[in-house]
Amino acid sequence: FSTATKMNIKGGSNGYSEPLVRIEQTIGWNGNYALQVVGFSDFGGVRINGADTGNTIFTTGNNDMGFTTNAGAMKFAVNGAERMRITNAGNVSCTESIGCKGISTSGGALIGTYLGIANSSPQSMLHLGNCEVAGSAPVIVFGKKLASGTGYRNAFMGYTDEFFFVIGDYGNTNGTNTLTQQVAIQYSAPAISLLINSYGIVAMQYGYTGE
């Protein structure tokens, strides 16, 4: 047993573009791997850049596969262009090389059959919250700022604790604001309580069948 390096290959390009080490298969082979790293206990890894101890590919005892970089981003390129990156803050960006937020995409996005964004194809349902989960209170906030930068405002859409579906003004800061409920519809309102027909005529209690 020795802690010393078993094989150390050193060299320089000297103007040539050939790799320092090449594994080339010239005949049929029963194995499935050009290079296999088998570790003792829970270690089996490859260090990509010896000068940077954070850049590694490894597996662990529970068969997880890990890709680790140091302080930079992890980038994935296909066909000569970057298609996805994970920043050192844990944010994910797809299709664009940008300093992304939680998840950033360019173009359409489709998650299962329940969330469609932008020009996703096929179209998909958007379902916010869950009526069987305590504390579920999803809302949609629409933020608008003029191109001139002089005017900005938020609009609010969601449920209140009294089960009124409300639409209203939501202040002018990017955070918690005071909601002004400008339109409110109680969950028990009858069908077609408000109707605007093709002539622009407004009818109240159109679908009400009581006295």
Secondary structure as the mmCIF struct_conf table of DSSP 4:
data_model
#
loop_
_struct_conf.conf_type_id
_struct_conf.id
_struct_conf.beg_label_comp_id
_struct_conf.beg_label_asym_id
_struct_conf.beg_label_seq_id
_struct_conf.end_label_comp_id
_struct_conf.end_label_asym_id
_struct_conf.end_label_seq_id
BEND BEND1 ALA A 4 ALA A 4
BEND BEND2 LYS A 6 LYS A 6
TURN_TY1_P TURN_TY1_P1 ASN A 14 GLY A 15
BEND BEND3 GLU A 18 GLU A 18
BEND BEND4 LEU A 20 VAL A 21
BEND BEND5 ILE A 27 ILE A 27
BEND BEND6 ASN A 30 ASN A 30
BEND BEND7 ASN A 32 ASN A 32
BEND BEND8 ALA A 34 LEU A 35
BEND BEND9 PHE A 40 PHE A 40
TURN_TY1_P TURN_TY1_P2 SER A 41 ASP A 42
STRN STRN1 GLY A 44 ARG A 47
BEND BEND10 ILE A 48 ILE A 48
TURN_TY1_P TURN_TY1_P3 GLY A 50 ALA A 51
TURN_TY1_P TURN_TY1_P4 THR A 53 GLY A 54
STRN STRN2 THR A 56 THR A 59
TURN_TY1_P TURN_TY1_P5 GLY A 61 ASN A 62
STRN STRN3 MET A 65 THR A 68
BEND BEND11 ASN A 70 GLY A 72
STRN STRN4 MET A 74 VAL A 78
TURN_TY1_P TURN_TY1_P6 ASN A 79 GLY A 80
STRN STRN5 ALA A 81 ILE A 86
TURN_TY1_P TURN_TY1_P7 ASN A 88 ALA A 89
BEND BEND12 GLY A 90 GLY A 90
STRN STRN6 VAL A 92 CYS A 94
BEND BEND13 THR A 95 GLU A 96
BEND BEND14 ILE A 98 ILE A 98
BEND BEND15 GLY A 102 GLY A 102
STRN STRN7 ILE A 103 THR A 105
BEND BEND16 SER A 106 GLY A 107
STRN STRN8 ALA A 109 ILE A 111
TURN_TY1_P TURN_TY1_P8 GLY A 112 TYR A 114
STRN STRN9 LEU A 115 ILE A 117
TURN_TY1_P TURN_TY1_P9 ALA A 118 ASN A 119
BEND BEND17 SER A 121 PRO A 122
TURN_TY1_P TURN_TY1_P10 CYS A 131 GLU A 132
BEND BEND18 VAL A 133 VAL A 133
TURN_TY1_P TURN_TY1_P11 ALA A 134 GLY A 135
STRN STRN10 VAL A 139 LYS A 145
TURN_TY1_P TURN_TY1_P12 ALA A 147 SER A 148
BEND BEND19 GLY A 149 THR A 150
STRN STRN11 TYR A 152 TYR A 159
TURN_TY1_P TURN_TY1_P13 ASP A 161 GLU A 162
STRN STRN12 PHE A 164 ASP A 169
BEND BEND20 ASN A 172 GLY A 175
STRN STRN13 THR A 180 GLN A 186
TURN_TY1_P TURN_TY1_P14 TYR A 187 SER A 188
HELX_LH_PP_P HELX_LH_PP_P1 ALA A 189 PRO A 190
TURN_TY1_P TURN_TY1_P15 ALA A 191 ILE A 192
BEND BEND21 SER A 193 SER A 193
STRN STRN14 LEU A 194 ILE A 196
TURN_TY1_P TURN_TY1_P16 SER A 198 TYR A 199
STRN STRN15 VAL A 202 MET A 204
BEND BEND22 GLN A 205 GLN A 205
TURN_TY1_P TURN_TY1_P17 TYR A 206 GLY A 207
#
